[in-house]
Amino acid sequence: MAQVCEFCGKGPKAGNNVSHANNKTRRRWNINLRAVKAVVNGTHKQVRVCTACIKAGKVVKALVRVKA
């Protein structure tokens, strides 16, 4: 599954690990994704969004009702 936020399109970034001896090996920084039930176009849908979008209020979480 792709590591991409469904709201902002943010994805992983690539770069290097740099050791004390200045050796370089490739690495990647994954974004912090969460599976959230949200309201999308008036319907409840499970989406994978980054925590930055959740904190910014771009995601409207769906109310989950539990029968008592």
C-alpha positions in Angstrom: 0.0 0.0 0.0 1.3 3.4 -0.9 2.5 5.7 1.9 0.5 8.7 0.7 -1.9 11.0 2.5 -5.3 11.0 0.8 -6.0 14.6 1.7 -2.7 16.5 1.0 -0.8 14.0 -1.1 2.2 14.1 1.1 4.5 11.1 0.6 7.8 9.7 1.9 11.0 11.7 1.4 14.4 10.2 0.5 17.9 11.0 1.6 21.1 9.6 3.1 22.2 8.2 6.4 25.6 9.8 7.0 27.9 8.0 9.5 30.7 9.6 11.5 33.1 8.3 8.8 31.0 10.2 6.2 29.7 6.9 4.6 26.4 7.4 2.9 23.6 4.9 2.5 20.1 5.6 1.2 17.2 5.9 3.5 13.6 7.2 3.5 11.5 9.1 5.9 7.9 7.8 6.0 5.1 10.2 6.9 3.0 9.5 10.0 -0.2 8.0 8.6 -3.3 7.0 10.5 -6.4 5.1 9.3 -9.4 7.4 10.3 -13.1 7.1 9.7 -14.0 10.5 8.1 -16.8 12.3 6.4 -16.0 12.4 2.7 -18.6 13.9 0.3 -21.3 13.4 2.9 -20.5 9.7 3.5 -18.5 7.9 6.1 -15.3 6.4 4.7 -12.1 5.0 6.1 -9.1 7.1 4.8 -5.4 7.1 5.4 -4.4 10.6 6.4 -1.2 12.2 7.9 -1.3 13.5 11.4 -0.6 17.0 10.1 -3.9 17.0 8.3 -5.7 15.7 11.4 -4.1 18.4 13.6 -4.9 21.2 11.1 -8.6 20.2 11.0 -8.6 19.2 7.3 -10.2 15.9 8.3 -13.8 15.8 9.7 -14.0 12.6 11.8 -17.2 10.5 11.5 -19.2 10.0 14.7 -19.3 6.4 15.6 -22.5 5.5 17.4 -22.5 2.5 19.7 -25.7 0.7 20.5 -26.3 0.5 24.3 
